[in-house]
Amino acid sequence: MKTKNIIVEKSFEFALSIIQPYKDLVNNKEFIISKQLLKSWTSIWANVNEVTAAQSKKNFIAKMSIASKEARETLYWLNLLEKSSLIKLDSKYLIDIEEIIKIITSITKTASKNIIKH
């Protein structure tokens, strides 16, 4: 039986949920922000998912660090959208991405500490 991987699940669910704001932006002919948001949010899950097949601890940390950077960029774009009122943005997106950032940060810090110990 395969155990659940919380960050993989959360980042995938987030990627699915944010498709609607992306569509709303495209429908409003906002192509630059929509593309940036699309790139950063899909990269979170892609990197988190790749971590499940990491070849080493260093590779694991590197992929998680990229996921962290992409999550922070996604937070930036979501904050920009919220403040600009280009589209109606549900506050759950900001709550979700902040939770994902906290989880990824915790995982990365723990992995980094463990690599130093060995």
Secondary structure, DSSP 8 states (H G I E B T S, - for coil): -----HHHHHHHHHHHHTHHHHHHHHHTT-HHHHHHHHHHHHHHHHHHHHHTT-SSHHHHHHHHHHHHHHHHHHHHHHHHHHHHTSS---THHHHHHHHHHHHHHHHHHHHHHHHHH-
